[in-house]
């Protein structure tokens, strides 16, 4: 489904068609190990799910570049054993797919550098694939933004009046000042994310009234649900 002209939603990713760029965000690799350390025992199933979803995406499109838009790993101040292992496996998977990899720094990526260095991949604060688009994680306001901003950070999900105890991952489309803004859901399969109808937003780009933001729910396919105010 096209979210704006030239950009498609594919699974939990965005695809910029002209430049053939895939964008995913907020994988939080290592989250299971972090939970285990806190006494919350969950199986380590996330990495196979990430690969399964990427395989589905690559069966539909053939990008030249994959942008990971922040929070590739989960731990703030360390690199856990799970992060070392699975982040490198993910990078190798993308390299085998003949992908150029661009890593955008997220708020959880304070010590991502040693892993990225192993595969000689640079970490950027933002990426402009063309003169109209800026891709950035979304935890800091940037200067000199292009017409359309693509962020992660928020992990948007939504619930509905009829199913108020269920959450669904979603994309958001709205405005930030005089810019269009697209918010990616997390490419993380342990939690659905932040319910934008009930919970406070964390991204400074979303510290505003979101009632006119459009909602695109990701399930067996992409469902356009209108504006947030229409589903409250």
N, C-alpha and C positions, 0 to 999 in steps of 0.2 A: 504494500500500500504506500502511495506517495504521501508524505506528511507535508512537505512543501515542494515547490517545483524543483526537480533535479535531485531530491533526496528521498529515498525509500526506506520504510521500516521493513526489516527482514529479521524475523524471529525477535530476539532482544537487542538487535544491532541496528545501526543506520548504515546506509550505503549511498555514498555520493557518486552518482552514476557517471558523470563526465570524466572525473579523475579516477574512478574505480577504487574508491577508498572505503574500507569497512571501519566502523567505529564501534567499540564495545567499552564498557566502563564498570568499575567497581566489582572486580572478581573476588577480592579479599581472600586470595589463596592463603591457607594457613589458619582460617577461622576455626576449623574443627579442633586443631591442636590447642589454640588459645582457649576454647571452651573446655577442653579436657583438663587443662591446667587449673581451671577455675572449678573443677569438680562436676562439670556438666558433660555427661558422657553421650556423645553422638557418634554414629559411624562416619568414617571418612569416605564419603561418597561424592564429594563435590567435584573433584578433578575429572572423573569419568563423565559426569554430567556436562561439564564445560566442553569436553572434547565431543561428546555426542551432539550438543547444540551447534558447535562449530562445524562439525561434519554436515549437519543439515543445511547450514548456511552456505557452505562451500559447494554443496550439491546444486544450489540454485544460482549462485553468482560466482564470478571469478575475479575477485579484487586483486589489485597490484600492491596495495598498501593496507596494512592493518594498524589502526591507531588504538592503543589501549589508553583510555582517557582517565587515568588516575586510579589509585587504590588497587593496583595489581596484587599486592600482598597486604596482609592484615596487621601484623605487629608493628607498633610504632618505633620502638627503640632497639629492637634486635632483629636478627634474621633467624627464624626457627628452622629446625630440621626439615619440617614439612614445606616451608617456603623455599628453602634452597633446592629441594628435590623437584617440586612441582612447578615452580616458576621456570626453572631451566627446561623442564620437559615441555612446558607450553611454548616457550620461545623456540625450542628445537622443532616442535610440531609446525609452527608457523613458518620457520625457515624451510622446512621440507616441502611446504606448500608454495614455495617460491615467493614468499611475502617479504616485502620491506616492512620492518617493524618500527613504529614510532611510539615511544613511551612518554606520556604526559604525567608530570608529577602530581600526585594527589596528597592529601593531608596524612595518609597512612604510609606514604612512600619515603619516609625520612632516611631510611637506610637501604633503599633499593639499589643504589649505585654499585656495590660489590657484585651483585648478581648480574646486572646489566653489563658490567665490564667484562664478564666471562664470555659474553657473546658480542662484545664491541658495539653495543647499542647505546646511543645517547639518550639522556632524559631531558625533556623540554618542559618549560612552564606552560607553553601554548603552542599551537600549530595552526598556521593559516594555509589551507590547501589551495586557496585561490583568493582573489581580492574581496570576495563577498562573505567568506566564512571564517570564523575563529573557533577553534576547538580548545577548550580549557576545562580543567576538572570542575571548577565552580566553587571552591572554598575561599578564593580570594578574588576581589574585583580587580580587573585589569584595565589599564588605559589603552586607548587606540584600538578599540574593538571594531570588528567589521560588522556589516549589516545584520548577519545572522550569527548567533552564538550557540554553540552546542556544548552542554555541560553534563556532568554526572553528579557525584557527591550526594545528591538528595535521596537516591534509591526510591523513587516515587512508586506508590501503590495506592489503590483506592478500594473503598467498600461502598456498598449501595444500601439504600433503605430496606430493600427486600432481603438482603443478605449481609446484614450489618456485622456479623461475626466472621466474615470471610474477606480476605484481601486479595487483590489481583495486581500484578505488576503492570505498570503502564508508562507510556511516554506522555509528556506534557508539551504543549505548544502554546506560547503566549508572547508577551512583550516584556522587555527590560528597557525602560526609558524609550529611546527611539529605535531599538533593535528588536528583531524577532529572536526568540530564545526557544530552543528545543532541549528538553531534559530527558536524559536516558534512564531507563530502569537499570538496576544492578544485574550484572551477568554472574549472579551469585545464587545458588540454589538451596541455601540453608534457611534463609528468611525471605519473605516476600518484599519487605521494605517498610517505608514510612507511610502510614495512611494519611494522605494529604487532606482528607476530610475531617480528621480528628486530632492529628499531632502537629506540633510546631515544626516549621521548616528550619533547616540548618544552613542552607546555602544563602549567602548574602544577596545573590541575584533574585532570590525568592522571598525576601522580606518585604512583601507587598500583598495586596489583595489578589488572590489567585482565582476568583470566581469566574473570570472570563477566559481562563486558560482552557484549551481543548484537551480532551482525554482520549488516548488511544490504548485500549486494553489489549494485553498480549495473553492469548489462551491458545486454543487449537488453531486460531488464525487471529488477525488483527481486527479489533472491533472499535469503530469510531463512535464514542458515546456522547459527543457534544461537549458542552462546557461544564466545568465543575459545578456551577450553580444549578445546573439542570439535574444533577444526580444527588444533591444533598437532601 
